[in-house]
Amino acid sequence: MLETAFFNLFAGLSIFAGLGVVLSRNTMHAVMFLIFCFFNAAGLFFLLDAEFLGIILILIYVGAVMVLFMFAIMMLEVNVSKMREGFQQYLPIGGMIAVILMIEFVAASTTGVFTEGAKATAEHFAQDVNNTKEIGKVLYTKYLLGFEIAAIILLVALVGAIVLTIRGRKDAKYQNVSKQVNVRREDRVRKVSM
Amino acid sequence: MSGLDMAIQGGIWALEILAIAVPVALSVAYITYCERRVIGFMQARKGCNRVGPAGLLQPLADGLKLVLKETIIPAQANKLLFIGAPLLSLMPALVAFAVVPFGETSLFGVWETPHIMAISNLNVGLLYVMAIASLSVYGVLMAGWASNSKYPIMGSIRSTCQMISYEIAMGFGLVTVMMLAGSLNLADIVHAQAGGILHWYMIPLFPMLLVFFISGCAETGRTPFDLTETEELVAGYYTEYSGMWFATFSLAEYGAMILISLLTSILFLGGWYAPIAALDFIPGTIWLLGKSALLIFVFIWFRATFPRYRYDQMMRLGWKIFLPWTFGWIFVIGIFIYTPGLDSIIDFWLAWR
């Protein structure tokens, strides 16, 4: 009962937050709603005993990705009237997508997946089953190749981003810290006989 | 579960939360007092000694003053986020305390097995703390953006860069702790350090202790790294804040400082264990709080002695020194664990083999 209550709370709040992302005028508010939505999704993970995934969702998405998002949005100049210019133009295609999605959702919900008996009621693990350990066991054995490929893709993206943005500026003055630290008295002080 | 059971459970949770939050708020108040007295002592002056005996009522007077002051909200500010930002920075500092184990107790022999004194003894406690700590960035960013003024936004961008940079070094430093303890549960990490001062992780992981503590200093924006609130930027991201909302920011800062001290003692200094067996008669919680108090003193000591970093120096320290250092130490520990011959050395600290 408590679990159902919490499920309804998290699910309801995440839908509310999702609506907030789409409907809020202020982009900054939209980002805050998205963060709130991630939190509730993490809560859903916790209810499914997947505490590692839930925490990682907060750590990576809320703690890192959304900060970057926010940086980008803070630098944007949002002009609401200009944004609304193309509203008429995009209305048909946007409406079409919305209708298709609506039909899909209705069709999915009427197939009986969400009826009372068919709800996912997984058995809870015992307290001593460690989610993190179990994920690690499969990730580094069975799915090692995929894991390594993902790691290499990320590494390439990282190096690529640095290569694209680095500029070796000749006019800027850089300090060589080890040189500064290694300075001895004799290098700087000169005795002048008067 | 009946309604009454749920109500009782809810009441217990509320009491547990109060039992952590109230002492934290009180110790924040008295750390500010302690800070002023200690820095006064280090600079050969008195510090606050007028309000009450030895100035002990000073924090209360300060709190009262801040609450009574007028809250000024700039006309062009985004009101909602302007008010929300201090709360957003206070919330993570307090929520992270939920998993901190303050010791073990059998309630004077009532329970057969000792229980961990934490609101939640989470299996992924260490990750939880990292995840919650990474949220404090939002308070800073929001404060800068919502103020709609140039100095706060400069300050908040600086501060955010600083926090993100040091979070990475901090996280990688903790990987070595996980490698030795084989667990993310904070209580298990403390249990892995049982058996005297030689078993504490500060011995095999001494460089990581330094990285973690100094990064913690940078995360909370304490003195060698307080360039977010330097004079050149007026007062950084909280330039526009006054009265109670300003106080909320400092409450968050000091709360985070307590948290970092507690975590350092739990992860590296043996948590609630005494350094030698002869001192076991002192309760574990006192040991943990004592170690944390020592570290808080070190924070204050830093503030009294070190000059401030320049921005580029701070970035250099985080990215070019700490990060390679932590990577190197992960590598060293890994080699020690899996090389025959060397593993007999590391087995002394290894909890999971």
Boltz contact constraints between the chains, C-beta under 6 A:
constraints:
  - contact:
      token1: [A, 1]
      token2: [B, 1]
      max_distance: 6.0
  - contact:
      token1: [A, 51]
      token2: [B, 124]
      max_distance: 6.0
  - contact:
      token1: [A, 52]
      token2: [B, 124]
      max_distance: 6.0
  - contact:
      token1: [A, 55]
      token2: [B, 124]
      max_distance: 6.0
  - contact:
      token1: [A, 55]
      token2: [B, 127]
      max_distance: 6.0
  - contact:
      token1: [A, 55]
      token2: [B, 128]
      max_distance: 6.0
  - contact:
      token1: [A, 55]
      token2: [B, 131]
      max_distance: 6.0
  - contact:
      token1: [A, 58]
      token2: [B, 131]
      max_distance: 6.0
  - contact:
      token1: [A, 59]
      token2: [B, 131]
      max_distance: 6.0
  - contact:
      token1: [A, 63]
      token2: [B, 134]
      max_distance: 6.0
  - contact:
      token1: [A, 67]
      token2: [B, 137]
      max_distance: 6.0
  - contact:
      token1: [A, 70]
      token2: [B, 141]
      max_distance: 6.0
  - contact:
      token1: [A, 74]
      token2: [B, 145]
      max_distance: 6.0
  - contact:
      token1: [A, 130]
      token2: [B, 123]
      max_distance: 6.0
  - contact:
      token1: [A, 132]
      token2: [B, 124]
      max_distance: 6.0
  - contact:
      token1: [A, 132]
      token2: [B, 184]
      max_distance: 6.0
